[in-house]
Amino acid sequence: EDAKEKMAQWIDFYNNERLHGALLYLTPEDYFAGRKEVRLAERREKLHTADINRKAYWLQQQHS
């Protein structure tokens, strides 16, 4: 019984949390449920925001 529970937990992690390189670093759940474009757009937005924040930080450091 314990082995079944552990295996179910692992399968859940593998399909719902673990990012897969072959699936553009998305979870299988997101990729195959049709959320690929939404997740990729969210990622692009986060990276864009991080880029702006990083540039602002270094610009501020130059003027300090």
PDB file of N, CA, C and O in Angstrom, chain B, residues numbered from 101:
ATOM      1  N   GLU B 101       0.827  -1.213   0.000  1.00  0.00           N
ATOM      2  CA  GLU B 101       0.000   0.000   0.000  1.00  0.00           C
ATOM      3  C   GLU B 101       0.862   1.264   0.000  1.00  0.00           C
ATOM      4  O   GLU B 101       0.573   2.220  -0.719  1.00  0.00           O
ATOM      5  N   ASP B 102       1.901   1.258   0.796  1.00  0.00           N
ATOM      6  CA  ASP B 102       2.796   2.406   0.856  1.00  0.00           C
ATOM      7  C   ASP B 102       3.455   2.656  -0.500  1.00  0.00           C
ATOM      8  O   ASP B 102       3.637   3.804  -0.906  1.00  0.00           O
ATOM      9  N   ALA B 103       3.809   1.583  -1.193  1.00  0.00           N
ATOM     10  CA  ALA B 103       4.441   1.718  -2.508  1.00  0.00           C
ATOM     11  C   ALA B 103       3.471   2.345  -3.508  1.00  0.00           C
ATOM     12  O   ALA B 103       3.876   3.173  -4.323  1.00  0.00           O
ATOM     13  N   LYS B 104       2.207   1.963  -3.455  1.00  0.00           N
ATOM     14  CA  LYS B 104       1.203   2.539  -4.357  1.00  0.00           C
ATOM     15  C   LYS B 104       1.043   4.033  -4.100  1.00  0.00           C
ATOM     16  O   LYS B 104       0.936   4.825  -5.037  1.00  0.00           O
ATOM     17  N   GLU B 105       1.026   4.411  -2.830  1.00  0.00           N
ATOM     18  CA  GLU B 105       0.887   5.825  -2.473  1.00  0.00           C
ATOM     19  C   GLU B 105       2.101   6.625  -2.943  1.00  0.00           C
ATOM     20  O   GLU B 105       1.962   7.712  -3.503  1.00  0.00           O
ATOM     21  N   LYS B 106       3.281   6.077  -2.711  1.00  0.00           N
ATOM     22  CA  LYS B 106       4.512   6.754  -3.147  1.00  0.00           C
ATOM     23  C   LYS B 106       4.537   6.899  -4.665  1.00  0.00           C
ATOM     24  O   LYS B 106       4.921   7.948  -5.182  1.00  0.00           O
ATOM     25  N   MET B 107       4.135   5.863  -5.375  1.00  0.00           N
ATOM     26  CA  MET B 107       4.119   5.913  -6.834  1.00  0.00           C
ATOM     27  C   MET B 107       3.094   6.939  -7.325  1.00  0.00           C
ATOM     28  O   MET B 107       3.362   7.669  -8.279  1.00  0.00           O
ATOM     29  N   ALA B 108       1.944   7.000  -6.695  1.00  0.00           N
ATOM     30  CA  ALA B 108       0.925   7.984  -7.071  1.00  0.00           C
ATOM     31  C   ALA B 108       1.437   9.401  -6.842  1.00  0.00           C
ATOM     32  O   ALA B 108       1.186  10.291  -7.654  1.00  0.00           O
ATOM     33  N   GLN B 109       2.151   9.613  -5.743  1.00  0.00           N
ATOM     34  CA  GLN B 109       2.731  10.932  -5.470  1.00  0.00           C
ATOM     35  C   GLN B 109       3.770  11.294  -6.526  1.00  0.00           C
ATOM     36  O   GLN B 109       3.824  12.433  -6.991  1.00  0.00           O
ATOM     37  N   TRP B 110       4.588  10.326  -6.898  1.00  0.00           N
ATOM     38  CA  TRP B 110       5.630  10.577  -7.891  1.00  0.00           C
ATOM     39  C   TRP B 110       5.010  10.906  -9.249  1.00  0.00           C
ATOM     40  O   TRP B 110       5.455  11.832  -9.928  1.00  0.00           O
ATOM     41  N   ILE B 111       3.994  10.156  -9.641  1.00  0.00           N
ATOM     42  CA  ILE B 111       3.317  10.400 -10.920  1.00  0.00           C
ATOM     43  C   ILE B 111       2.679  11.783 -10.921  1.00  0.00           C
ATOM     44  O   ILE B 111       2.751  12.501 -11.918  1.00  0.00           O
ATOM     45  N   ASP B 112       2.058  12.156  -9.812  1.00  0.00           N
ATOM     46  CA  ASP B 112       1.460  13.489  -9.708  1.00  0.00           C
ATOM     47  C   ASP B 112       2.530  14.568  -9.862  1.00  0.00           C
ATOM     48  O   ASP B 112       2.338  15.528 -10.608  1.00  0.00           O
ATOM     49  N   PHE B 113       3.646  14.417  -9.167  1.00  0.00           N
ATOM     50  CA  PHE B 113       4.751  15.369  -9.288  1.00  0.00           C
ATOM     51  C   PHE B 113       5.256  15.426 -10.730  1.00  0.00           C
ATOM     52  O   PHE B 113       5.451  16.510 -11.278  1.00  0.00           O
ATOM     53  N   TYR B 114       5.463  14.274 -11.335  1.00  0.00           N
ATOM     54  CA  TYR B 114       6.014  14.190 -12.687  1.00  0.00           C
ATOM     55  C   TYR B 114       5.105  14.884 -13.701  1.00  0.00           C
ATOM     56  O   TYR B 114       5.590  15.551 -14.615  1.00  0.00           O
ATOM     57  N   ASN B 115       3.809  14.732 -13.546  1.00  0.00           N
ATOM     58  CA  ASN B 115       2.869  15.286 -14.521  1.00  0.00           C
ATOM     59  C   ASN B 115       2.412  16.706 -14.221  1.00  0.00           C
ATOM     60  O   ASN B 115       2.017  17.426 -15.137  1.00  0.00           O
ATOM     61  N   ASN B 116       2.455  17.125 -12.957  1.00  0.00           N
ATOM     62  CA  ASN B 116       1.865  18.409 -12.586  1.00  0.00           C
ATOM     63  C   ASN B 116       2.841  19.451 -12.055  1.00  0.00           C
ATOM     64  O   ASN B 116       2.487  20.627 -11.964  1.00  0.00           O
ATOM     65  N   GLU B 117       4.050  19.053 -11.705  1.00  0.00           N
ATOM     66  CA  GLU B 117       5.004  20.010 -11.137  1.00  0.00           C
ATOM     67  C   GLU B 117       6.332  20.052 -11.880  1.00  0.00           C
ATOM     68  O   GLU B 117       6.899  21.127 -12.078  1.00  0.00           O
ATOM     69  N   ARG B 118       6.828  18.904 -12.289  1.00  0.00           N
ATOM     70  CA  ARG B 118       8.150  18.822 -12.909  1.00  0.00           C
ATOM     71  C   ARG B 118       8.121  19.432 -14.304  1.00  0.00           C
ATOM     72  O   ARG B 118       7.251  19.115 -15.116  1.00  0.00           O
ATOM     73  N   LEU B 119       9.080  20.310 -14.570  1.00  0.00           N
ATOM     74  CA  LEU B 119       9.188  20.921 -15.889  1.00  0.00           C
ATOM     75  C   LEU B 119       9.983  19.994 -16.800  1.00  0.00           C
ATOM     76  O   LEU B 119      11.001  19.432 -16.394  1.00  0.00           O
ATOM     77  N   HIS B 120       9.509  19.842 -18.036  1.00  0.00           N
ATOM     78  CA  HIS B 120      10.120  18.918 -18.986  1.00  0.00           C
ATOM     79  C   HIS B 120      10.760  19.702 -20.128  1.00  0.00           C
ATOM     80  O   HIS B 120      10.088  20.473 -20.814  1.00  0.00           O
ATOM     81  N   GLY B 121      12.039  19.503 -20.325  1.00  0.00           N
ATOM     82  CA  GLY B 121      12.766  20.205 -21.380  1.00  0.00           C
ATOM     83  C   GLY B 121      12.177  19.962 -22.759  1.00  0.00           C
ATOM     84  O   GLY B 121      12.123  20.881 -23.577  1.00  0.00           O
ATOM     85  N   ALA B 122      11.741  18.759 -23.027  1.00  0.00           N
ATOM     86  CA  ALA B 122      11.178  18.439 -24.337  1.00  0.00           C
ATOM     87  C   ALA B 122       9.826  19.114 -24.566  1.00  0.00           C
ATOM     88  O   ALA B 122       9.346  19.180 -25.698  1.00  0.00           O
ATOM     89  N   LEU B 123       9.217  19.614 -23.495  1.00  0.00           N
ATOM     90  CA  LEU B 123       7.913  20.286 -23.591  1.00  0.00           C
ATOM     91  C   LEU B 123       8.068  21.777 -23.323  1.00  0.00           C
ATOM     92  O   LEU B 123       7.181  22.404 -22.743  1.00  0.00           O
ATOM     93  N   LEU B 124       9.195  22.345 -23.746  1.00  0.00           N
ATOM     94  CA  LEU B 124       9.476  23.777 -23.584  1.00  0.00           C
ATOM     95  C   LEU B 124       9.513  24.188 -22.111  1.00  0.00           C
ATOM     96  O   LEU B 124       9.147  25.309 -21.758  1.00  0.00           O
ATOM     97  N   TYR B 125       9.952  23.280 -21.272  1.00  0.00           N
ATOM     98  CA  TYR B 125      10.030  23.511 -19.821  1.00  0.00           C
ATOM     99  C   TYR B 125       8.672  23.851 -19.220  1.00  0.00           C
ATOM    100  O   TYR B 125       8.542  24.745 -18.384  1.00  0.00           O
ATOM    101  N   LEU B 126       7.672  23.113 -19.670  1.00  0.00           N
ATOM    102  CA  LEU B 126       6.329  23.163 -19.102  1.00  0.00           C
ATOM    103  C   LEU B 126       6.038  21.804 -18.480  1.00  0.00           C
ATOM    104  O   LEU B 126       6.739  20.829 -18.748  1.00  0.00           O
ATOM    105  N   THR B 127       5.008  21.745 -17.652  1.00  0.00           N
ATOM    106  CA  THR B 127       4.580  20.450 -17.128  1.00  0.00           C
ATOM    107  C   THR B 127       3.765  19.742 -18.208  1.00  0.00           C
ATOM    108  O   THR B 127       3.160  20.403 -19.052  1.00  0.00           O
ATOM    109  N   PRO B 128       3.740  18.406 -18.194  1.00  0.00           N
ATOM    110  CA  PRO B 128       2.886  17.702 -19.145  1.00  0.00           C
ATOM    111  C   PRO B 128       1.421  18.127 -19.022  1.00  0.00           C
ATOM    112  O   PRO B 128       0.718  18.237 -20.026  1.00  0.00           O
ATOM    113  N   GLU B 129       0.966  18.364 -17.796  1.00  0.00           N
ATOM    114  CA  GLU B 129      -0.423  18.796 -17.580  1.00  0.00           C
ATOM    115  C   GLU B 129      -0.713  20.089 -18.330  1.00  0.00           C
ATOM    116  O   GLU B 129      -1.714  20.178 -19.041  1.00  0.00           O
ATOM    117  N   ASP B 130       0.143  21.085 -18.182  1.00  0.00           N
ATOM    118  CA  ASP B 130      -0.071  22.356 -18.877  1.00  0.00           C
ATOM    119  C   ASP B 130       0.032  22.184 -20.388  1.00  0.00           C
ATOM    120  O   ASP B 130      -0.786  22.714 -21.139  1.00  0.00           O
ATOM    121  N   TYR B 131       1.030  21.450 -20.818  1.00  0.00           N
ATOM    122  CA  TYR B 131       1.283  21.297 -22.252  1.00  0.00           C
ATOM    123  C   TYR B 131       0.117  20.597 -22.950  1.00  0.00           C
ATOM    124  O   TYR B 131      -0.383  21.078 -23.967  1.00  0.00           O
ATOM    125  N   PHE B 132      -0.310  19.466 -22.403  1.00  0.00           N
ATOM    126  CA  PHE B 132      -1.335  18.667 -23.074  1.00  0.00           C
ATOM    127  C   PHE B 132      -2.760  19.126 -22.768  1.00  0.00           C
ATOM    128  O   PHE B 132      -3.702  18.676 -23.421  1.00  0.00           O
ATOM    129  N   ALA B 133      -2.933  20.013 -21.787  1.00  0.00           N
ATOM    130  CA  ALA B 133      -4.263  20.561 -21.496  1.00  0.00           C
ATOM    131  C   ALA B 133      -4.522  21.828 -22.308  1.00  0.00           C
ATOM    132  O   ALA B 133      -5.560  22.470 -22.147  1.00  0.00           O
ATOM    133  N   GLY B 134      -3.579  22.188 -23.182  1.00  0.00           N
ATOM    134  CA  GLY B 134      -3.786  23.345 -24.045  1.00  0.00           C
ATOM    135  C   GLY B 134      -3.419  24.671 -23.412  1.00  0.00           C
ATOM    136  O   GLY B 134      -3.832  25.725 -23.896  1.00  0.00           O
ATOM    137  N   ARG B 135      -2.647  24.632 -22.331  1.00  0.00           N
ATOM    138  CA  ARG B 135      -2.248  25.879 -21.676  1.00  0.00           C
ATOM    139  C   ARG B 135      -0.844  26.325 -22.089  1.00  0.00           C
ATOM    140  O   ARG B 135      -0.252  27.200 -21.459  1.00  0.00           O
ATOM    141  N   LYS B 136      -0.329  25.723 -23.137  1.00  0.00           N
ATOM    142  CA  LYS B 136       1.035  26.016 -23.578  1.00  0.00           C
ATOM    143  C   LYS B 136       1.238  27.498 -23.856  1.00  0.00           C
ATOM    144  O   LYS B 136       2.164  28.101 -23.312  1.00  0.00           O
ATOM    145  N   GLU B 137       0.405  28.091 -24.680  1.00  0.00           N
ATOM    146  CA  GLU B 137       0.582  29.498 -25.065  1.00  0.00           C
ATOM    147  C   GLU B 137       0.408  30.440 -23.878  1.00  0.00           C
ATOM    148  O   GLU B 137       1.129  31.431 -23.760  1.00  0.00           O
ATOM    149  N   VAL B 138      -0.537  30.139 -23.007  1.00  0.00           N
ATOM    150  CA  VAL B 138      -0.755  30.969 -21.813  1.00  0.00           C
ATOM    151  C   VAL B 138       0.477  30.932 -20.922  1.00  0.00           C
ATOM    152  O   VAL B 138       0.954  31.974 -20.473  1.00  0.00           O
ATOM    153  N   ARG B 139       0.991  29.735 -20.667  1.00  0.00           N
ATOM    154  CA  ARG B 139       2.172  29.598 -19.799  1.00  0.00           C
ATOM    155  C   ARG B 139       3.403  30.250 -20.420  1.00  0.00           C
ATOM    156  O   ARG B 139       4.191  30.876 -19.712  1.00  0.00           O
ATOM    157  N   LEU B 140       3.576  30.113 -21.729  1.00  0.00           N
ATOM    158  CA  LEU B 140       4.726  30.738 -22.386  1.00  0.00           C
ATOM    159  C   LEU B 140       4.606  32.261 -22.357  1.00  0.00           C
ATOM    160  O   LEU B 140       5.608  32.956 -22.195  1.00  0.00           O
ATOM    161  N   ALA B 141       3.388  32.785 -22.514  1.00  0.00           N
ATOM    162  CA  ALA B 141       3.182  34.237 -22.430  1.00  0.00           C
ATOM    163  C   ALA B 141       3.477  34.732 -21.015  1.00  0.00           C
ATOM    164  O   ALA B 141       4.095  35.782 -20.840  1.00  0.00           O
ATOM    165  N   GLU B 142       3.037  33.979 -20.005  1.00  0.00           N
ATOM    166  CA  GLU B 142       3.337  34.345 -18.615  1.00  0.00           C
ATOM    167  C   GLU B 142       4.846  34.369 -18.384  1.00  0.00           C
ATOM    168  O   GLU B 142       5.368  35.271 -17.730  1.00  0.00           O
ATOM    169  N   ARG B 143       5.534  33.375 -18.922  1.00  0.00           N
ATOM    170  CA  ARG B 143       6.988  33.317 -18.766  1.00  0.00           C
ATOM    171  C   ARG B 143       7.658  34.512 -19.431  1.00  0.00           C
ATOM    172  O   ARG B 143       8.551  35.131 -18.853  1.00  0.00           O
ATOM    173  N   ARG B 144       7.224  34.836 -20.648  1.00  0.00           N
ATOM    174  CA  ARG B 144       7.805  35.987 -21.351  1.00  0.00           C
ATOM    175  C   ARG B 144       7.600  37.270 -20.557  1.00  0.00           C
ATOM    176  O   ARG B 144       8.513  38.091 -20.464  1.00  0.00           O
ATOM    177  N   GLU B 145       6.422  37.452 -19.986  1.00  0.00           N
ATOM    178  CA  GLU B 145       6.128  38.647 -19.189  1.00  0.00           C
ATOM    179  C   GLU B 145       7.020  38.708 -17.949  1.00  0.00           C
ATOM    180  O   GLU B 145       7.559  39.765 -17.624  1.00  0.00           O
ATOM    181  N   LYS B 146       7.174  37.587 -17.264  1.00  0.00           N
ATOM    182  CA  LYS B 146       8.038  37.555 -16.077  1.00  0.00           C
ATOM    183  C   LYS B 146       9.482  37.870 -16.446  1.00  0.00           C
ATOM    184  O   LYS B 146      10.156  38.616 -15.735  1.00  0.00           O
ATOM    185  N   LEU B 147       9.957  37.310 -17.547  1.00  0.00           N
ATOM    186  CA  LEU B 147      11.332  37.578 -17.972  1.00  0.00           C
ATOM    187  C   LEU B 147      11.509  39.037 -18.375  1.00  0.00           C
ATOM    188  O   LEU B 147      12.541  39.644 -18.091  1.00  0.00           O
ATOM    189  N   HIS B 148      10.508  39.593 -19.032  1.00  0.00           N
ATOM    190  CA  HIS B 148      10.562  40.997 -19.436  1.00  0.00           C
ATOM    191  C   HIS B 148      10.617  41.905 -18.199  1.00  0.00           C
ATOM    192  O   HIS B 148      11.414  42.841 -18.141  1.00  0.00           O
ATOM    193  N   THR B 149       9.767  41.616 -17.222  1.00  0.00           N
ATOM    194  CA  THR B 149       9.764  42.392 -15.979  1.00  0.00           C
ATOM    195  C   THR B 149      11.101  42.266 -15.256  1.00  0.00           C
ATOM    196  O   THR B 149      11.633  43.257 -14.756  1.00  0.00           O
ATOM    197  N   ALA B 150      11.639  41.066 -15.199  1.00  0.00           N
ATOM    198  CA  ALA B 150      12.937  40.861 -14.548  1.00  0.00           C
ATOM    199  C   ALA B 150      14.032  41.624 -15.278  1.00  0.00           C
ATOM    200  O   ALA B 150      14.927  42.179 -14.640  1.00  0.00           O
ATOM    201  N   ASP B 151      13.975  41.658 -16.596  1.00  0.00           N
ATOM    202  CA  ASP B 151      14.964  42.392 -17.390  1.00  0.00           C
ATOM    203  C   ASP B 151      14.905  43.889 -17.078  1.00  0.00           C
ATOM    204  O   ASP B 151      15.939  44.528 -16.885  1.00  0.00           O
ATOM    205  N   ILE B 152      13.701  44.438 -17.030  1.00  0.00           N
ATOM    206  CA  ILE B 152      13.525  45.862 -16.708  1.00  0.00           C
ATOM    207  C   ILE B 152      14.055  46.157 -15.304  1.00  0.00           C
ATOM    208  O   ILE B 152      14.780  47.130 -15.099  1.00  0.00           O
ATOM    209  N   ASN B 153      13.687  45.312 -14.341  1.00  0.00           N
ATOM    210  CA  ASN B 153      14.133  45.519 -12.961  1.00  0.00           C
ATOM    211  C   ASN B 153      15.647  45.413 -12.835  1.00  0.00           C
ATOM    212  O   ASN B 153      16.265  46.192 -12.109  1.00  0.00           O
ATOM    213  N   ARG B 154      16.246  44.460 -13.534  1.00  0.00           N
ATOM    214  CA  ARG B 154      17.696  44.292 -13.474  1.00  0.00           C
ATOM    215  C   ARG B 154      18.409  45.505 -14.059  1.00  0.00           C
ATOM    216  O   ARG B 154      19.387  45.986 -13.487  1.00  0.00           O
ATOM    217  N   LYS B 155      17.926  46.001 -15.199  1.00  0.00           N
ATOM    218  CA  LYS B 155      18.540  47.177 -15.820  1.00  0.00           C
ATOM    219  C   LYS B 155      18.391  48.408 -14.928  1.00  0.00           C
ATOM    220  O   LYS B 155      19.321  49.206 -14.809  1.00  0.00           O
ATOM    221  N   ALA B 156      17.232  48.560 -14.306  1.00  0.00           N
ATOM    222  CA  ALA B 156      17.013  49.697 -13.404  1.00  0.00           C
ATOM    223  C   ALA B 156      17.933  49.604 -12.197  1.00  0.00           C
ATOM    224  O   ALA B 156      18.471  50.615 -11.745  1.00  0.00           O
ATOM    225  N   TYR B 157      18.115  48.411 -11.677  1.00  0.00           N
ATOM    226  CA  TYR B 157      19.006  48.225 -10.529  1.00  0.00           C
ATOM    227  C   TYR B 157      20.427  48.642 -10.878  1.00  0.00           C
ATOM    228  O   TYR B 157      21.058  49.385 -10.126  1.00  0.00           O
ATOM    229  N   TRP B 158      20.934  48.172 -12.006  1.00  0.00           N
ATOM    230  CA  TRP B 158      22.319  48.490 -12.367  1.00  0.00           C
ATOM    231  C   TRP B 158      22.490  49.950 -12.756  1.00  0.00           C
ATOM    232  O   TRP B 158      23.550  50.533 -12.529  1.00  0.00           O
ATOM    233  N   LEU B 159      21.469  50.537 -13.333  1.00  0.00           N
ATOM    234  CA  LEU B 159      21.523  51.966 -13.640  1.00  0.00           C
ATOM    235  C   LEU B 159      21.596  52.772 -12.342  1.00  0.00           C
ATOM    236  O   LEU B 159      22.352  53.738 -12.245  1.00  0.00           O
ATOM    237  N   GLN B 160      20.815  52.372 -11.359  1.00  0.00           N
ATOM    238  CA  GLN B 160      20.839  53.040 -10.055  1.00  0.00           C
ATOM    239  C   GLN B 160      22.204  52.856  -9.385  1.00  0.00           C
ATOM    240  O   GLN B 160      22.699  53.782  -8.742  1.00  0.00           O
ATOM    241  N   GLN B 161      22.805  51.701  -9.522  1.00  0.00           N
ATOM    242  CA  GLN B 161      24.121  51.444  -8.921  1.00  0.00           C
ATOM    243  C   GLN B 161      25.198  52.345  -9.523  1.00  0.00           C
ATOM    244  O   GLN B 161      26.130  52.753  -8.830  1.00  0.00           O
ATOM    245  N   GLN B 162      25.070  52.651 -10.799  1.00  0.00           N
ATOM    246  CA  GLN B 162      26.046  53.514 -11.465  1.00  0.00           C
ATOM    247  C   GLN B 162      25.968  54.941 -10.944  1.00  0.00           C
ATOM    248  O   GLN B 162      26.970  55.657 -10.931  1.00  0.00           O
ATOM    249  N   HIS B 163      24.771  55.359 -10.511  1.00  0.00           N
ATOM    250  CA  HIS B 163      24.569  56.733 -10.057  1.00  0.00           C
ATOM    251  C   HIS B 163      24.705  56.885  -8.543  1.00  0.00           C
ATOM    252  O   HIS B 163      24.502  57.974  -8.007  1.00  0.00           O
ATOM    253  N   SER B 164      25.041  55.815  -7.865  1.00  0.00           N
ATOM    254  CA  SER B 164      25.182  55.873  -6.392  1.00  0.00           C
ATOM    255  C   SER B 164      26.591  56.225  -5.989  1.00  0.00           C
ATOM    256  O   SER B 164      26.888  56.316  -4.798  1.00  0.00           O
TER     257      SER B 164
END
